[in-house]
Amino acid sequence: MKSIKMLLIAALTIVSVSLHAQTTPKPKETAKATTVVYYTCPMHTNYRSDKPGKCPICGMTLVKKEGMPMDSTTSKKAPMKMKM
């Protein structure tokens, strides 16, 4: 009888520990990726500006877009024209 109680206590302990181990912790709140407003030329989509105006390459009016923040690989400057 005493051994049955010990086995039952051991089984309950194992079950409770395994159930507790399976619960996933709540993820910490992370900063959401914010979208930014930028302006780009319809003909030269590699050019981005943070304010409206004219494209320095062709003079077309820049179009408002929303997207991911600009990183170091995205240039605000117009690419240099190649001489042939």
Backbone as numpy.savetxt, mean C-alpha at the origin, in Angstrom:
# Nx Ny Nz CAx CAy CAz Cx Cy Cz
-9.52 -44.69 39.54 -10.34 -43.50 39.54 -9.47 -42.24 39.54
-8.43 -42.26 40.38 -7.54 -41.11 40.46 -6.81 -40.91 39.13
-6.43 -41.99 38.48 -5.73 -41.87 37.20 -6.67 -41.34 36.11
-7.95 -41.67 36.17 -8.91 -41.16 35.18 -9.06 -39.65 35.34
-9.12 -39.17 36.60 -9.21 -37.73 36.84 -7.97 -37.02 36.32
-6.81 -37.60 36.54 -5.55 -36.99 36.07 -5.51 -36.94 34.54
-5.96 -38.02 33.89 -6.02 -38.03 32.42 -7.02 -37.00 31.91
-8.15 -36.86 32.56 -9.16 -35.89 32.15 -8.64 -34.46 32.32
-7.96 -34.18 33.42 -7.38 -32.86 33.65 -6.29 -32.57 32.60
-5.46 -33.57 32.31 -4.42 -33.40 31.30 -5.02 -33.14 29.93
-6.08 -33.89 29.59 -6.74 -33.71 28.29 -7.36 -32.32 28.18
-8.02 -31.86 29.23 -8.61 -30.52 29.22 -7.55 -29.44 29.11
-6.44 -29.64 29.78 -5.34 -28.68 29.70 -4.80 -28.60 28.28
-4.59 -29.75 27.66 -4.06 -29.78 26.29 -5.04 -29.12 25.32
-6.33 -29.41 25.48 -7.34 -28.82 24.59 -7.40 -27.31 24.77
-7.38 -26.84 26.00 -7.48 -25.39 26.23 -6.24 -24.67 25.72
-5.07 -25.27 25.89 -3.84 -24.65 25.38 -3.85 -24.62 23.86
-4.29 -25.70 23.23 -4.31 -25.72 21.76 -5.34 -24.75 21.20
-6.48 -24.59 21.86 -7.48 -23.62 21.39 -6.96 -22.20 21.55
-6.30 -21.94 22.64 -5.75 -20.61 22.85 -4.64 -20.31 21.84
-3.87 -21.30 21.47 -2.77 -21.11 20.52 -3.30 -20.86 19.11
-4.49 -21.34 18.80 -5.04 -21.19 17.46 -5.67 -19.83 17.22
-5.99 -19.10 18.23 -6.59 -17.79 18.03 -5.53 -16.86 17.45
-5.89 -16.19 16.40 -4.94 -15.29 15.75 -5.03 -13.93 16.41
-3.91 -13.32 16.66 -3.93 -11.99 17.25 -4.48 -10.97 16.26
-5.13 -9.96 16.78 -5.67 -8.91 15.91 -4.51 -8.14 15.31
-4.57 -7.89 14.00 -3.48 -7.14 13.38 -3.48 -5.70 13.86
-2.30 -5.17 13.99 -2.18 -3.77 14.40 -2.63 -2.89 13.25
-3.20 -1.76 13.60 -3.64 -0.85 12.56 -2.43 -0.26 11.87
-2.45 -0.35 10.55 -1.36 0.20 9.77 -1.85 1.42 9.03
-0.94 2.26 8.67 -1.31 3.45 7.92 -1.79 3.02 6.53
-2.95 3.50 6.18 -3.48 3.16 4.87 -2.73 3.95 3.80
-2.60 3.31 2.65 -1.94 3.99 1.54 -2.86 5.11 1.07
-2.39 6.32 1.19 -3.21 7.45 0.79 -3.01 7.73 -0.68
-4.07 8.13 -1.31 -3.95 8.50 -2.72 -3.70 10.00 -2.79
-2.96 10.38 -3.78 -2.64 11.78 -3.97 -3.19 12.24 -5.30
-3.40 13.52 -5.40 -3.85 14.12 -6.65 -2.63 14.68 -7.36
-2.49 14.37 -8.62 -1.39 14.90 -9.41 -1.91 15.22 -10.80
-1.11 15.93 -11.56 -1.49 16.34 -12.91 -0.48 15.77 -13.89
-0.98 15.26 -15.00 -0.11 14.65 -16.00 -0.55 15.06 -17.40
0.36 14.99 -18.33 0.07 15.31 -19.72 -0.55 14.10 -20.39
-1.63 14.29 -21.18 -2.23 13.15 -21.88 -1.27 12.50 -22.89
-0.36 13.28 -23.45 0.58 12.74 -24.44 1.87 12.25 -23.80
2.25 12.81 -22.67 3.50 12.45 -22.01 3.18 12.04 -20.58
2.72 10.80 -20.44 2.24 10.32 -19.14 3.36 10.14 -18.11
4.60 10.21 -18.55 5.71 10.10 -17.61 5.96 11.41 -16.88
5.35 12.49 -17.32 5.49 13.78 -16.65 4.36 13.94 -15.63
4.74 14.26 -14.38 3.76 14.51 -13.32 4.07 15.83 -12.64
3.01 16.51 -12.26 3.16 17.76 -11.52 2.17 17.76 -10.37
2.48 18.49 -9.32 1.57 18.55 -8.19 0.57 19.70 -8.31
0.67 20.49 -9.39 -0.27 21.59 -9.61 -0.65 21.65 -11.09
-1.82 22.21 -11.39 -2.26 22.30 -12.80 -1.37 23.27 -13.57
-1.41 23.11 -14.88 -0.62 23.99 -15.74 -0.51 23.40 -17.13
0.57 23.73 -17.80 0.84 23.25 -19.15 2.01 22.28 -19.14
1.98 21.32 -20.06 3.08 20.38 -20.21 4.29 21.13 -20.76
5.46 21.00 -20.14 6.63 21.70 -20.64 7.16 21.11 -21.95
6.70 19.94 -22.34 7.18 19.31 -23.56 6.36 19.77 -24.77
5.01 19.68 -24.63 4.17 19.98 -25.79 3.21 21.15 -25.57
3.06 21.61 -24.34 2.19 22.75 -24.07 0.74 22.40 -23.84
0.39 21.11 -23.86 -1.00 20.72 -23.60 -1.34 20.95 -22.14
-2.63 21.13 -21.85 -3.09 21.32 -20.48 -2.96 20.00 -19.72
-2.41 20.08 -18.51 -2.26 18.88 -17.69 -3.62 18.42 -17.17
-3.80 17.10 -17.07 -5.05 16.49 -16.66 -4.91 15.99 -15.23
-5.98 16.21 -14.43 -5.97 15.79 -13.03 -6.13 14.28 -12.93
-5.30 13.64 -12.11 -5.36 12.18 -11.86 -5.24 11.94 -10.37
-5.71 10.78 -9.94 -5.52 10.36 -8.55 -4.79 9.03 -8.58
-3.86 8.87 -7.68 -3.11 7.62 -7.66 -2.25 7.52 -6.43
-1.28 6.63 -6.52 -0.36 6.39 -5.42 0.60 7.57 -5.30
1.15 7.77 -4.10 2.11 8.87 -3.92 3.32 8.70 -4.83
3.87 9.82 -5.24 5.05 9.77 -6.08 6.25 9.31 -5.27
7.03 8.44 -5.83 8.24 7.99 -5.15 9.45 8.54 -5.87
10.62 8.11 -5.48 11.85 8.64 -6.06 12.05 8.22 -7.51
11.33 7.18 -7.97 11.50 6.75 -9.35 10.64 7.55 -10.31
9.67 8.28 -9.80 8.79 9.08 -10.64 9.33 10.50 -10.68
9.54 10.97 -11.86 10.15 12.28 -12.02 9.09 13.34 -12.25
9.28 14.52 -11.64 8.42 15.65 -11.91 8.94 16.45 -13.09
10.17 16.22 -13.45 10.78 16.99 -14.52 10.50 16.34 -15.87
10.45 17.15 -16.88 10.24 16.65 -18.24 11.52 15.96 -18.70
11.38 14.85 -19.43 12.59 14.17 -19.92 13.28 15.04 -20.98
14.56 14.85 -21.07 15.32 15.63 -22.06 15.05 15.07 -23.45
14.96 15.96 -24.41 14.75 15.55 -25.79 16.08 15.09 -26.38
15.99 14.01 -27.17 17.19 13.49 -27.81 17.42 14.20 -29.13
18.65 14.55 -29.39 18.99 15.16 -30.68 19.36 14.08 -31.65
18.85 14.20 -32.85 19.15 13.22 -33.87 20.11 13.77 -34.88
